[in-house]
Amino acid sequence: MKRTPEQLRSHRWFGPDTLRAFGHRSRIKQMGYALEEFQGRPVIAILNTWSDIACCHTHFRDRAEQVRRGVWSAGGFPLEIPVTSLAEQFQKPSAMMYRNLLAMETEEVLRSYPIDGAVLMGGCDKTTPALVMGAISVDLPVIFLPAGPMLRGNWRGRPVGSGTEVWRAWAERQAGKLSECAWRELEDGIARSPGHCMTMGTASTMTAAVEALGLSLPGASSIPAVDATHGRMAAACGRRIVELVWEDRRPSTIVTPSSFDNAIITVLALGGSTNAVIHLIALARRAGVDLSLERFDALSRMTPVLADIQPGGRHLMEDFYYAGGLRALLARVRELLVLEAGTVAEGSLGDAISGAEVHDSEVIRPIDRPVSPSGALAILHGSLAPDGAVIKAVAADPALLRHRGPAVVFEDQADVEARADDPDLPVTPDSVLVLKRSGPIGAPGMPEWGMLPIPRRLLQAGVRDMVRISDARMSGTSYGTCVLHVAPEAAVGGPLALVRDGDEIELDVPGRRLDLLVPDQELRGRRADFTPTVPTGLSGYGELYVRHVTQANLGCDFDFLARRADVREPVIH
Ligand code: FES
């Protein structure tokens, strides 16, 4: 049933005949608005992650205006509110460290101001989970507006993908097979327009996952950032959020265990980023949904990879859009989905994908000709990862998915940079590269260091993949036989901390095992010598982060931000 103006949350600020409400009204009027322009209308926050350093969001000023137009036209009152940018390329040690900061900011901005609903503008990797985590916690009506992928890169007349092509070219350059001139031309052509990375990296994965969760308009996540359709979608977000406020349709009425299954299946069918595992668990815990690593593995065993997109495949997000986009992909796996799940649109997920067609079966493959019949991601357990680890099996060398070899250990990332190319490093193609202290606490911020570089000597000998193990994450645009998110992490005493050069390690992806083949008695002795390595000398937020961040298998959220249904509305005096 539609709410009345008196039932709007903002009415508490603007409606009463009190001294405080007088102050609120007079200060909105100070900005040049008449009473009839805001009182009794849904107040819509446009949370904008634009800034001069947010290279993936350079179109967001225009998009905010288009959202604003939609809000006005539907009878709402738009207020654009800037929130922090998490610019993946620039923020150190990792934008991941600041995901929870933006999540907290989103929650607190929406709660503390007279906001009835919000359009959340994000897309660059961590902005998407951060905005949605905060929105789930505050539980006001929201629509997530995805930034959209940038256009295909162009290098010497051929399309090239964010990250993926760069890693390959860098390996060739390290092997002495790529000229300085060619390398510079790649730098000029790899990022040609506004928008997020256009491979199936974390940005494309998470915007699709949020659409499948039901929190974006159908088809929104696939639209290239610079396509005119993107601007029309932004205006549609503005119109629809006003309706959602009148309907009082909140994330808690949309996001359910079924919608998380839909989101996971989406990630898997896309061959999406391993980072989605962490972010979806964090989102689920905010929503009070019990989501474990095992659920990803179970769904991975039954979900085919259909999107032939880099880094696991050949094409790019622009091709995906022309091929029909996410709606078409979901239509191909509709038997696996819970079609009754709700969305911010007027109907269910089933309604959202109804009539969707694939226009190019090379980009969105048919069920009987998948990129991989199953197993996009695999969850591993074993003596080296008691609380789990993740591998993107479709981006790995199949010959390495069962492998046993001696460890070559790097104590931290600085050690990698100092010694990886040391000609005396005792490394062979069969070695297992191990990186410690790169987890949520140890780094801190769990940077994307998990695709350890192949030592130059091996690159020059033609080696292009090796087994690599760490408590780090990996860019969604990366590839290789990289075991990631090992939990517990080394810095707090996970078994990874005890690995030494020469230890035998066994990886068995089909058997979902990761084991350190060292006798228990020896490990007990090493443990007696171990001291935790929690970083010191951090800023205020850094201190908060290392004290409260959870391990990767729990989503790396702060331990005090799990579902809290009893948070009070602010008192207005
Ligand atoms: Fe923004 Fe890749 S740098 S999505």
Residues whose N, C-alpha, C, O or C-beta is under 5 A from the ligand:
A	BS01	FES	C56 E88 Q89 G123 C124 D125 H196 C197 A203
